[in-house]
């Protein structure tokens, strides 16, 4: 009888040990999953997967545009909205403007789906109209020579100026978004990200003419080994960069976003280079690499592209005017767009044809950034300017260094903890625990 009791107790002990082993294994697996999620870098996940879709901002609100101006939803300032537009679509939205601020409305168009066929003239147009139907301003952006799905943005504004007679009064205005599509293009919906921002007028009157003349000779390329930074997948998660050389990888059909903080008086020179392939292949892609620069209001400043034949190629932006408030008075759209201090956005796209011709793998891309000129004091705004006037932190900001240190430290602690946990679990599984002891019930 005693032998039978001891045998029964032994079976129960071994069963309990096996249960503790399985439970420990599940706990270790869960911790390992969390650890991997914390330690996998964006670049690693990017290199292993497919091109990421456009990133809308967190908390974005839905806004269905209307076919008539009076039915358009009212957009609030400094709020992000999401919508869709069909081929040949025309959508109305309402904004309420005061009589003390300049106003900017922008639309980022996200063509799709991936692999869609697009034409040079496929475009998006943004207009701002008053109650009488007068157009305060408008801008059209076309897909251009990069005839594949990639985000394009356009903006329009209402400027308060004594020299103007229309669009000066406060009241309800209408943001109009129009899409033009070629008959041969894929007839799918395009996503839209909409914003309405205000820029206060200045406390005191300043120059009312654009500056003339600035350094136009491109400086020497930054020296030193490129630092790795993985670009974002939209304006909202764009990776901040400062002067220097930066390296990333990009997949065919993918678009990456970077931001560069520019203060008043600073001038940006930017290039994007596509690396060579390891094995020589015959082929040629016309507009393989696209480089676009947008201002803080999501208005296009300048763009460039480069072909590709398997050897390294580079696209360079034209010399840009230094950031100045009075640039808004310039007749040139490129100069006028350099009217704000703040975050300027670089959009880098790689044609899917590169993958079809040279292989569907990630390609090296290098950004060369030169920021010339000392930061100057800008205009004194008469109110808040949340989207303008304050440059974003650079890539080597102390906060980013702290974040990296915390991430490394957290990973080290988790790895060490996982090792100890594994060892303890094995020892517990090897010998039955005394009655009344063992891991907490919450494990």
Secondary structure, 3 states (H helix, E strand, C coil): CHHHHHHHHHHHHHHHHHHHHHHHHHHHHHHHHHHHHHHCCHHHHHHHCCCCCCCCCCCCEECCCECCHHHCCECCCCCEEEEEECCCCEEEEEEEECCCEEEEEEEEEECCCCCCCCCCCCEEEEEEECCCCCEEEEEEEECCCCCCCCCEEEEEEECCCCCCCCCCCCEEEEEEEEEECCCCCCCCCEEEEEEEEEEECECCCCCCCCCCCCCCCCCCCCCCCCEECCCECCHHHCEEECCEEEEEEECCCCEEEEEEEECCCCEEEEEEEECCCCCCCCCCEEEEEEEEEECCCCCEEEEEEEEECCCCEEEECCCCCCCCHHHHHCCCHHHHCCCCCEEEEEEEEECHHHHHHHCCCCEEEEEEEEEECCCCCCCCECCCCCCCCCCCCCCCCHHHHHHHHHHHHHHHHHHHHHHHHHHHHHHHHHCCCCCCCCCCCCC
